[in-house]
Amino acid sequence: MLKSIFIKGLAVVNSLDLELDQGMTVLSGETGAGKSILLTAMKLCLGERADSNLLRPGVEKASITLTFQLEADSAALAWLHNNDLEDELCIIRRTISKNGPSRTYINGQPVNLKTMQALSSHLIGIHGQHAHLELLQTSKQRQLIDNACGDKSRLSDCTKAYLQWKELTDEYLGLTEGRSDNENEKQLLRYQIEELEHANIEQLDYQKLLSEHTRLSNMGKITELAESQASSLYESDNAIHSQISRSIQQLEALSELAPIFSSALEQINEAAILVQEAGHDIRHQLDSLDNDEQQIQTVERTLSEVHDLARKLHVTPETIKDCYLEVCEKLDKIEGSDQRLEQLSIEIKSAEENYQKIAQQLHKQRTLKASELSNSISKSIQMLGLPDGKLIIEVTQEKSSTPLANGLDTIQFNITTNPGMPAQPLAKVASGGELSRISLAIQLVTNQQKSTSTLVFDEVDAGIGGGIAETVGNSLRTLASNRQVICVTHLPQVASQGHQHLFVYKHKEKNQTETRVSLLSNEQRIEEIARMLGGKELSEKTLAHAQEMLENAR
């Protein structure tokens, strides 16, 4: 339950600190006294977006604090525990700054508005005086049925099944977009691969091919230089090897006379061997050179083909092999998409069958709840002065429809208020006054099934009077038997049913006006209900009537 409300610096409120009790609390006061600011403050603290224009003139920052006492098995306490925000009480605080961002806190920890809204759905339900207008929207009617079902696992499963189906369908559509373009691209890629493979590009070593071309193109010069070096090193009479051999003879004689020169002899012997091997190697390589004219033509033809293909593909010869690999990979991907499309068709069919199965389960759940609510709400409508009123909630389904996130059901609230007349959609039949009573009947029935411990009704009894108002008051008091009900009202029949009565009024001091709230004693309640009955002039008769109403409510 909501234990207290603290407001500072918000609109017409300078500072306000309210303590609230269990049961039914009513708020009354003259029109314009500021009752609506209490509801505005609650909504702001529970996650509604803020506007700095709501600040009281001359105030830099407004502050709102709501304190809740939670039951041990409440959904709100479980939520706090799961989000590491659990404490002895649930204290929600919201600050609104003139020049800075607003801030929200749960038990002292800063949170964003989305988090605050997630918690508030477990704490409190606020029903405004325009709830009957929202009730005309089919989306609100569906939401009302789903909320009344309590167990939303089937709705959640349906949404998950829809998202799975949609993800597969989106992928399928993405692969099929430009399908004719893909076929043209496949033909082009296959042609490019055929050309590249015909040129044996997958085996190409371009740098090696260039080296081979350089060798074959310079064969004459290579032969000339090799012959010269073979002769110079070993084969001519005056070759380097011959000169070294003569030096060896002289060093051998020198070493016999002076052994200190033996190391030089060893080195020159090694040199002679190396020169001889080099000469033999040059001769061997020279003899193995192939000066085949046809070979150079083949190499040049291959180079020309590589260069032509590189120009056609807008790449360099050095990267044409990489290009070949990329083209193959691209073709594999497109052809793989064909296989993926086949697989997707199977997966989409399976996902849609799964969705249809879950949607049918959701349909059955909604149909059962709609029948139950139709009976309960019809009885409530009849109690509120429409004796022939009957609400019929239709839940229809198009089995062949494309999957939707919230199921395949169309939910329509139909109403008849006159005997013998067929039920028609709510928006087409009900008058303004009837619609207010029907909306209130729906709220009274559906809120009995809600888990939130605090319910707020903001002038939902507008347009109702007389004996019907008394019925409304009795219904709200009954609703408050197992939860906290806070009701803003102008009806004495409703106000007299409250366990606690708060009076909202404006106080003027030093050219400043502010809204204040006071808890009424029993004598003050009599006077306030008398005022609500007969205006400012309180007669003995109206006071006696007010006292009787209070006594009858106990």
C-alpha positions in Angstrom: 0.0 0.0 0.0 0.9 3.7 -0.5 1.9 4.9 3.0 2.8 8.5 2.2 3.2 11.2 -0.4 5.6 14.0 -0.1 5.6 16.9 -2.7 7.7 20.0 -2.7 7.9 22.9 -5.2 5.4 21.4 -7.8 2.9 23.7 -9.4 0.5 25.0 -6.8 2.1 22.9 -4.0 4.7 24.5 -1.9 5.2 21.6 0.5 2.8 18.7 1.1 3.3 15.6 3.3 0.4 13.1 3.4 0.0 10.0 5.4 -2.4 7.4 3.9 -4.1 4.4 5.4 -5.4 1.0 4.1 -8.9 0.8 2.8 -10.7 3.6 0.9 -9.3 7.1 1.0 -11.4 9.9 -0.6 -10.2 13.3 -1.7 -12.7 16.1 -2.1 -12.6 19.9 -2.5 -13.8 22.7 -4.6 -13.2 22.7 -8.3 -9.7 24.1 -9.0 -8.5 23.4 -5.5 -5.6 21.3 -6.8 -6.8 17.8 -6.5 -5.4 17.0 -9.9 -1.9 17.9 -8.9 -1.8 15.0 -6.5 -2.5 12.6 -9.3 0.0 14.5 -11.5 2.7 14.1 -8.8 2.0 10.4 -8.5 2.3 9.8 -12.3 5.5 11.8 -12.4 7.0 9.8 -9.6 5.9 6.6 -11.3 7.7 7.3 -14.5 5.7 9.8 -16.6 7.8 12.3 -18.5 8.3 15.6 -16.7 8.2 19.2 -17.9 10.1 22.0 -16.1 6.9 24.2 -16.5 5.4 22.1 -13.7 7.8 23.8 -11.2 6.4 26.3 -8.8 7.3 29.9 -9.7 10.7 30.8 -8.2 11.6 27.2 -7.5 14.8 25.6 -9.0 13.9 22.0 -8.2 10.8 20.1 -7.4 10.8 16.8 -5.4 8.2 14.0 -5.1 8.5 11.0 -2.9 6.1 8.0 -2.6 6.6 5.5 0.1 5.1 2.0 -0.2 4.7 -0.8 2.3 4.9 -4.1 0.4 3.5 -7.4 1.4 5.9 -10.4 1.6 4.4 -12.2 -1.4 3.8 -9.1 -3.6 5.0 -9.0 -7.2 6.5 -5.5 -6.5 8.8 -7.0 -3.8 9.8 -9.8 -6.0 10.7 -7.3 -8.7 12.8 -5.3 -6.3 14.6 -8.4 -5.1 15.3 -9.5 -8.7 16.8 -6.1 -9.5 18.9 -5.8 -6.3 16.7 -2.9 -5.0 15.0 -4.6 -2.1 14.7 -2.7 1.2 12.4 -2.6 4.2 10.1 -0.1 2.3 9.8 0.8 -1.3 10.7 4.5 -1.5 10.4 6.2 -4.9 11.8 9.7 -5.4 11.7 12.0 -8.4 13.4 15.3 -8.8 12.6 17.8 -11.6 15.1 20.6 -12.1 14.5 23.9 -13.9 17.7 23.8 -16.0 18.9 20.2 -15.6 17.5 16.7 -16.3 15.0 15.1 -14.0 16.2 12.2 -11.8 14.5 9.1 -10.5 15.5 6.9 -7.5 14.3 3.6 -6.2 15.4 3.0 -2.6 18.2 5.6 -3.0 19.5 4.0 -6.2 19.3 6.1 -9.4 17.3 4.4 -12.2 16.0 5.4 -15.6 12.3 6.0 -16.4 11.9 2.7 -18.2 13.0 0.9 -15.0 10.7 3.0 -12.9 7.7 2.2 -15.2 8.5 -1.5 -15.0 8.2 -1.3 -11.2 5.2 1.0 -11.1 3.0 -1.5 -12.9 3.3 -3.7 -9.8 2.7 -1.0 -7.3 -0.3 1.1 -8.4 -3.1 1.4 -11.0 -4.3 4.9 -11.9 -7.7 5.3 -13.6 -8.5 8.8 -15.0 -11.8 10.4 -15.7 -11.2 9.9 -19.4 -10.8 6.1 -19.1 -14.1 5.6 -20.9 -12.6 7.3 -24.0 -9.6 4.9 -24.0 -12.1 2.1 -23.7 -13.3 2.8 -27.3 -9.9 1.8 -28.7 -9.8 -1.9 -29.8 -6.2 -2.1 -28.6 -7.3 -1.1 -25.1 -10.0 -3.6 -25.2 -7.6 -6.4 -26.1 -5.2 -5.2 -23.4 -8.0 -5.3 -20.8 -8.8 -8.9 -21.6 -5.1 -9.9 -21.5 -4.6 -8.1 -18.1 -7.7 -9.9 -16.8 -6.3 -13.2 -17.8 -3.6 -12.8 -15.2 -1.3 -15.4 -16.7 0.4 -13.7 -19.7 2.7 -16.6 -20.5 0.6 -17.5 -23.6 0.7 -13.9 -24.8 4.4 -13.9 -24.3 4.9 -17.2 -26.1 2.8 -15.8 -29.0 4.9 -12.7 -29.3 8.1 -14.8 -29.2 6.7 -17.1 -31.9 5.8 -14.1 -34.0 9.3 -12.6 -33.7 10.8 -15.9 -34.7 8.5 -16.2 -37.7 9.2 -12.5 -38.7 13.0 -12.9 -38.4 12.9 -15.9 -40.8 10.5 -14.1 -43.1 12.6 -11.0 -43.2 15.6 -13.1 -44.1 13.7 -14.8 -46.9 12.5 -11.5 -48.3 16.0 -10.1 -48.1 17.4 -13.1 -50.1 14.6 -12.9 -52.7 14.9 -9.2 -53.3 16.5 -8.6 -56.8 16.3 -12.3 -57.6 16.5 -11.6 -61.3 19.6 -9.5 -60.7 21.1 -12.4 -58.8 20.6 -14.7 -61.8 22.3 -12.3 -64.1 25.1 -11.9 -61.6 25.5 -15.7 -61.4 25.9 -15.9 -65.2 28.5 -13.2 -65.2 30.5 -14.8 -62.3 30.4 -18.2 -64.0 31.7 -16.7 -67.2 34.5 -14.9 -65.3 35.5 -18.1 -63.5 35.5 -20.0 -66.8 37.9 -17.4 -68.3 40.2 -17.4 -65.3 40.3 -21.2 -65.0 41.0 -21.5 -68.8 44.0 -19.3 -68.1 45.0 -21.5 -65.2 44.9 -18.6 -62.9 44.3 -20.8 -59.8 47.9 -22.2 -60.4 49.4 -18.8 -61.4 52.7 -17.6 -59.7 52.9 -14.2 -61.4 56.3 -13.3 -60.0 57.8 -16.6 -61.1 56.3 -16.1 -64.6 57.9 -12.6 -64.8 61.2 -14.1 -63.8 61.0 -16.8 -66.5 60.1 -14.2 -69.1 63.1 -12.0 -68.1 65.4 -15.1 -68.4 64.1 -16.1 -71.8 64.1 -12.6 -73.2 67.8 -12.2 -72.3 69.1 -15.6 -73.3 71.7 -14.2 -75.7 73.3 -11.9 -73.2 73.1 -14.7 -70.5 74.9 -17.1 -72.8 77.6 -14.6 -73.7 78.3 -13.6 -70.1 78.3 -17.3 -68.9 80.7 -18.4 -71.7 83.0 -15.5 -70.7 83.0 -16.4 -67.1 83.5 -20.1 -67.7 86.5 -19.3 -69.8 87.8 -16.7 -67.4 87.5 -18.9 -64.4 88.7 -22.3 -65.6 88.7 -23.1 -69.3 91.2 -20.7 -70.9 95.0 -21.1 -70.8 95.3 -17.9 -68.7 92.2 -18.7 -66.6 92.1 -17.7 -62.9 92.4 -21.4 -62.0 95.6 -21.7 -64.0 97.1 -18.7 -62.3 96.1 -20.0 -58.9 97.7 -23.4 -59.7 101.0 -21.7 -60.5 100.8 -19.8 -57.2 100.2 -23.1 -55.4 103.4 -24.5 -56.8 105.4 -21.5 -55.6 103.8 -21.5 -52.2 104.5 -25.2 -51.8 108.3 -24.5 -52.3 108.0 -21.5 -50.0 106.4 -23.6 -47.2 109.2 -26.2 -47.4 111.7 -23.4 -46.8 109.5 -21.5 -44.2 106.6 -23.5 -42.7 105.0 -20.2 -41.5 103.5 -19.9 -45.0 101.7 -23.2 -44.9 98.4 -21.6 -43.8 98.5 -19.4 -46.9 99.0 -22.5 -48.9 95.9 -24.1 -47.4 93.8 -21.0 -48.2 95.0 -20.8 -51.8 94.3 -24.6 -52.3 90.7 -24.0 -51.1 90.4 -21.0 -53.5 91.5 -23.2 -56.3 88.8 -25.8 -55.5 86.1 -23.1 -55.3 87.1 -21.5 -58.5 87.2 -24.9 -60.3 83.7 -25.8 -58.9 82.3 -22.4 -59.9 83.7 -22.9 -63.4 82.2 -26.4 -63.7 78.8 -25.1 -62.3 78.7 -22.3 -64.9 79.4 -24.7 -67.7 76.8 -27.1 -66.4 74.1 -24.4 -66.2 75.2 -23.1 -69.6 74.8 -26.5 -71.2 71.4 -26.9 -69.6 70.0 -23.6 -70.9 67.0 -24.1 -73.2 67.0 -21.5 -75.9 63.7 -22.7 -77.3 61.9 -19.9 -79.2 58.6 -21.7 -78.7 59.0 -21.5 -74.9 59.4 -17.8 -74.8 56.3 -17.4 -77.1 54.3 -19.5 -74.6 55.4 -17.4 -71.7 54.6 -14.2 -73.5 51.2 -15.5 -74.5 50.4 -16.4 -70.9 51.5 -13.0 -69.7 49.4 -11.3 -72.3 46.4 -13.3 -71.3 46.9 -12.5 -67.6 47.2 -8.7 -68.4 44.1 -8.8 -70.6 42.1 -10.5 -67.9 43.4 -8.1 -65.2 42.3 -5.1 -67.3 38.8 -6.6 -67.9 38.3 -7.3 -64.2 39.8 -3.9 -63.2 42.5 -5.4 -61.1 46.3 -5.6 -61.2 48.1 -8.7 -62.6 49.7 -9.2 -59.2 46.2 -9.5 -57.5 44.3 -11.5 -60.3 44.7 -14.8 -58.4 43.0 -13.1 -55.3 40.3 -11.8 -57.6 39.7 -15.4 -58.9 39.2 -16.6 -55.3 36.8 -13.7 -54.5 34.7 -14.4 -57.6 34.5 -18.1 -56.6 33.5 -17.1 -53.1 30.9 -14.7 -54.3 29.3 -17.3 -56.6 29.3 -19.9 -53.8 27.5 -17.3 -51.6 24.8 -16.7 -54.2 24.4 -20.4 -54.9 24.4 -21.0 -51.2 21.5 -18.5 -50.8 19.5 -20.8 -53.1 20.0 -23.6 -50.6 19.3 -21.2 -47.7 16.0 -20.2 -49.4 14.9 -23.8 -49.6 15.8 -24.3 -45.9 14.1 -21.0 -45.0 10.9 -22.2 -46.6 10.9 -25.2 -44.4 11.7 -23.2 -41.3 9.1 -20.5 -42.0 6.4 -23.2 -42.4 7.4 -24.8 -39.1 7.5 -21.4 -37.4 4.1 -20.5 -38.7 2.6 -23.8 -37.6 4.1 -23.2 -34.1 2.7 -19.7 -34.1 -0.8 -20.9 -35.1 -0.7 -23.5 -32.4 0.2 -20.9 -29.7 -2.3 -18.4 -31.1 -5.1 -20.9 -30.8 -4.2 -21.5 -27.1 -4.2 -17.7 -26.6 -7.5 -17.5 -28.4 -9.1 -20.1 -26.1 -7.7 -18.3 -23.0 -9.1 -15.0 -24.2 -12.5 -16.5 -25.1 -13.0 -18.1 -21.7 -12.0 -14.8 -19.9 -14.2 -12.7 -22.2 -17.2 -14.9 -21.4 -16.5 -14.6 -17.7 -16.0 -10.9 -17.8 -19.1 -10.3 -20.0 -21.3 -11.8 -17.3 -19.6 -10.0 -14.4 -19.5 -6.6 -16.1 -23.1 -7.0 -17.3 -24.2 -7.4 -13.7 -22.1 -4.4 -12.6 -23.6 -2.3 -15.4 -27.1 -3.2 -14.3 -26.2 -2.2 -10.7 -25.1 1.2 -12.0 -28.6 2.1 -13.3 -28.8 0.4 -16.7 -31.1 -2.5 -15.7 -31.2 -3.8 -19.3 -27.5 -3.3 -20.0 -25.6 -6.2 -21.3 -21.9 -6.3 -22.4 -20.8 -9.0 -24.9 -17.1 -9.3 -25.5 -16.5 -11.0 -28.9 -13.2 -12.7 -29.6 -13.0 -13.6 -33.2 -10.0 -15.0 -35.2 -9.0 -15.2 -38.8 -7.0 -18.5 -38.9 -5.5 -17.7 -42.3 -4.3 -14.3 -41.1 -0.6 -13.4 -41.2 1.0 -13.7 -37.8 0.8 -10.7 -35.5 2.7 -9.9 -32.3 -0.4 -10.0 -30.1 -2.2 -13.0 -31.7 -4.8 -13.3 -34.4 -7.8 -12.2 -32.3 -10.0 -9.3 -33.0 -11.6 -8.2 -29.7 -14.8 -6.2 -29.8 -16.8 -4.8 -26.8 -20.5 -4.8 -27.8 -23.2 -3.3 -25.6 -27.0 -3.2 -25.5 -28.8 -1.0 -23.0 -32.4 -1.5 -24.3 -34.3 -4.8 -24.3 -34.9 -6.3 -27.7 -32.1 -4.3 -29.3 -29.0 -6.2 -30.8 -25.6 -5.5 -29.2 -23.5 -3.0 -31.1 -19.9 -1.8 -30.8 -19.5 0.3 -27.7 -18.5 3.4 -29.7 -21.7 3.3 -31.8 -24.3 2.7 -29.0 -23.4 4.2 -25.7 -24.2 7.9 -24.8 -21.7 9.9 -22.8 -23.4 9.2 -19.5 -23.9 5.6 -20.3 -20.3 5.2 -21.4 -19.0 6.6 -18.1 -21.1 4.1 -16.1 -20.1 1.2 -18.4 -16.4 2.2 -18.1 -16.7 2.4 -14.3 -18.4 -1.1 -14.3 -15.6 -2.5 -16.3 -13.0 -1.0 -14.0 -14.7 -2.2 -10.9 -14.8 -5.8 -12.2 -11.4 -6.0 -13.7 -9.6 -4.3 -10.8 -10.9 -7.0 -8.5 -8.6 -9.4 -10.3 -5.5 -7.2 -10.3 -2.5 -7.9 -8.1 -1.6 -4.2 -7.5 -2.3 -3.3 -3.9 -3.2 0.4 -4.6 -5.8 1.7 -7.0 -6.4 5.3 -7.8 -9.7 6.6 -9.3 -9.7 10.2 -10.5 -13.3 11.4 -10.9 -14.3 8.2 -12.7 -17.8 8.8 -11.2 -18.3 11.9 -13.3 -21.8 12.1 -14.8 -23.3 9.8 -12.2 -25.7 10.8 -9.4 -28.5 9.8 -7.2 -28.9 6.2 -6.2 -26.3 5.1 -8.8 -23.7 7.2 -7.0 -24.5 5.4 -3.8 -24.0 2.1 -5.6 -20.7 3.3 -7.0 -19.6 4.3 -3.5 -20.5 0.9 -2.1 -18.7 -0.8 -4.9 -15.5 1.2 -4.3 -15.7 0.5 -0.6 -16.1 -3.2 -1.3 -13.1 -3.1 -3.7 -11.1 -1.6 -0.8 -11.8 -4.5 1.5 -8.6 -6.2 0.4 -6.6 -3.4 -1.0 -6.0 0.4 -0.9 -8.4 2.5 -2.9 -7.8 6.3 -3.4 -10.7 8.1 -5.0 -11.0 11.8 -6.1 -14.7 12.6 -6.2 -17.3 15.3 -6.2 -20.1 12.9 -5.1 -21.1 12.9 -1.4 -22.5 9.4 -1.9 -19.0 8.2 -2.8 -17.1 10.4 -0.3 -19.2 9.1 2.6 -18.0 5.6 1.9 -14.4 6.4 2.6 -12.5 5.1 5.5 -10.3 8.2 5.4 -11.3 11.6 4.0 -8.8 14.2 2.8 -9.9 17.7 2.0 -8.0 19.6 -0.7 -8.1 23.4 -0.6 -6.2 26.5 -1.6 -4.5 28.7 1.0 -3.5 32.4 0.2 -0.8 34.2 2.1 1.3 37.2 1.1 0.0 37.1 -2.5 1.0 33.5 -2.8 -1.5 30.7 -3.4 -0.8 27.1 -2.5 -2.7 23.8 -2.3 -3.0 22.2 1.0 -4.5 18.9 2.2 -6.0 18.2 5.6 -7.3 15.0 7.1 -10.9 15.5 8.2 -12.2 14.5 11.6 -15.7 13.0 11.8 -17.3 16.4 12.5 -15.4 18.0 9.6 -16.4 15.1 7.3 -20.1 15.8 8.1 -19.6 19.4 7.1 -17.7 18.6 3.9 -20.3 16.0 2.8 -23.0 18.5 3.6 -21.2 21.0 1.4 -21.1 18.4 -1.3 -24.8 17.8 -0.9 -26.1 21.4 -0.7 -23.4 23.9 -1.4 -21.8 26.5 0.9 -25.0 27.2 3.0 -25.1 24.3 5.5 -28.6 23.7 6.8 -29.5 21.5 9.7 -31.2 19.2 7.2 -28.1 18.8 5.0 -25.9 18.2 8.0 -28.3 15.6 9.3 -28.4 14.0 5.9 -24.5 14.0 5.8 -24.3 12.4 9.2 -26.8 9.7 8.2 -24.8 8.9 5.1 -21.6 8.5 7.2 -23.4 6.3 9.7 -24.9 4.1 7.0 -21.4 3.6 5.5 -20.0 2.0 8.6 
